Amino acid sequence: MEPVKEYTNGEVTIVWKPKTCIHSEKCWRGLPEVFKPKEKPWIDAEGASTNRIMDQVKKCPSGALSYYLNNEENNKEMSNIEVTVLENGPLMVSGGCEITYKDGSKEVKEKAAFCRCGHSANKPFCDGSHKNEGFQG
C-alpha cells in the first residue's frame, strides 16, 4: 500500500501520495505559498485559502495530490472516466478507476498517471522517468 501524508488547515485536508507524484511542478509553481518543495514539511495548508488550495490541487495531473473537506464525508462517486495519452509521457486516467494489483489487492483512485515508457520504478504508475529516458510515444 502506498504511503499517504495529510496536511490540514482545519477546513480542508490535502492528501499527498508521494509514489504517485510525477513531479510536474504544477503544485508549487501554481501556489508556492502552500507547496514548498525545499522545506519540510513541504505542504503548508495554512498558506492560502481553502478555495485556492482546492483549485490548485485539482490541477495535479497524476492524482498524487487530492483533498477532502473536513466537514464532509469523503464519498466521491466516480464517474465520467477519461483517458488521455500524453505525448512522450504517461497515460492519464481521471474520473475514477479501480486498480487491481497483481497480489489481488484493490485501490480506487480519482486520478492516475500510468507508465508507458517502461522505466518507472513505481510501476504501474509513472514516476517521471520518461523525461530522463527520452521516451517518444
VOGU-3710 file (C-alpha; in Angstrom, 3 decimals, decimal comma):
1> mepvkeytng> 0,000/0,000/0,000  1,301/3,406/-0,975  2,260/5,800/1,849  -0,095/8,745/2,280  0,562/12,034/4,049  -2,115/14,519/5,090  -1,911/18,226/5,867  -4,867/20,266/7,111  -5,855/23,843/7,821  -8,957/22,728/9,726
11> evtivwkpkt> -11,325/23,153/6,770  -9,599/21,138/4,079  -7,143/18,256/4,268  -4,569/17,918/1,497  -3,689/14,305/0,777  -0,296/13,560/-0,808  0,743/10,197/-2,230  4,490/10,573/-2,861  4,908/7,448/-5,008  2,164/8,632/-7,389
21> cihsekcwrg> 3,831/12,007/-7,990  5,258/12,560/-11,488  6,937/15,844/-10,440  5,073/18,025/-12,930  5,772/21,021/-10,627  2,240/22,359/-11,186  1,536/22,444/-7,453  4,376/24,672/-6,318  4,514/26,771/-9,457  0,783/27,478/-9,106
31> lpevfkpkek> 0,589/28,003/-5,345  4,056/28,490/-3,819  2,534/29,796/-0,568  1,326/26,247/0,143  3,621/23,919/-1,800  7,266/24,463/-0,831  9,439/21,636/-2,194  12,618/22,847/-0,460  11,027/22,810/3,014  9,944/20,051/5,392
41> pwidaegast> 7,091/19,566/5,677  6,738/20,724/2,088  2,999/21,450/2,307  1,786/24,383/4,421  -2,003/24,058/4,476  -2,230/27,419/6,261  -0,502/29,220/3,368  -3,623/30,055/1,327  -7,400/29,985/1,484  -9,245/26,694/1,294
51> nrimdqvkkc> -10,702/27,590/-2,108  -7,286/28,417/-3,583  -5,888/25,147/-2,225  -8,743/23,110/-3,702  -8,404/24,853/-7,077  -4,661/24,152/-7,232  -4,896/20,538/-6,053  -7,415/19,844/-8,821  -4,670/20,726/-11,327  -2,420/17,857/-10,184
61> psgalsyyln> -2,116/15,716/-13,322  -1,193/12,444/-11,600  -3,629/12,462/-8,692  -0,738/12,440/-6,213  -2,468/15,404/-4,580  -6,102/15,287/-3,586  -8,174/16,842/-0,855  -11,259/16,402/1,221  -13,299/18,875/3,185  -13,145/18,066/6,875
71> neennkemsn> -16,873/18,635/7,406  -17,943/16,264/4,615  -17,632/12,561/4,141  -15,092/11,554/1,530  -17,583/9,599/-0,635  -16,984/10,944/-4,113  -18,872/8,963/-6,699  -16,514/8,174/-9,510  -17,883/8,639/-12,977  -17,045/10,202/-16,319
81> ievtvlengp> -13,811/8,293/-16,747  -11,434/9,999/-19,164  -8,225/8,518/-20,534  -5,631/10,800/-22,136  -2,381/9,743/-23,776  0,193/12,451/-23,081  2,727/12,936/-25,854  6,034/11,422/-24,727  4,526/10,846/-21,287  2,159/8,775/-19,196
91> lmvsggceit> -1,339/7,529/-19,765  -3,589/9,788/-17,661  -6,826/8,427/-16,221  -9,284/10,740/-14,467  -12,838/10,407/-13,277  -12,133/7,385/-11,132  -10,851/3,893/-11,640  -10,385/0,764/-9,603  -6,910/-0,725/-9,878  -6,379/-4,406/-9,151
101> ykdgskevke> -2,758/-5,202/-8,294  -1,012/-8,490/-9,085  -1,378/-9,554/-5,429  -5,162/-9,147/-5,758  -5,409/-6,008/-3,622  -7,524/-3,171/-4,991  -7,389/0,582/-4,794  -9,748/3,252/-6,090  -8,147/6,404/-7,499  -9,815/9,549/-8,801
111> kaafcrcghs> -6,756/10,246/-10,987  -3,759/8,175/-12,008  -0,761/8,501/-14,304  0,251/5,123/-15,732  3,764/4,496/-17,075  4,094/3,993/-20,835  7,878/4,125/-21,120  8,659/1,045/-19,025  11,315/2,827/-16,929  9,250/3,792/-13,860
121> ankpfcdgsh> 10,495/2,490/-10,529  6,889/2,680/-9,309  5,040/0,601/-11,923  2,264/0,641/-12,951  2,442/4,356/-12,139  4,589/6,990/-13,812  7,404/8,462/-11,720  8,669/10,909/-14,345  11,445/8,583/-15,616  10,319/9,137/-19,203
131> knegfqg> 11,894/12,611/-19,101  15,393/11,255/-18,445  14,983/8,315/-20,830  13,954/10,401/-23,836  10,752/8,395/-24,257  8,941/9,075/-27,520  5,354/7,986/-27,844
//
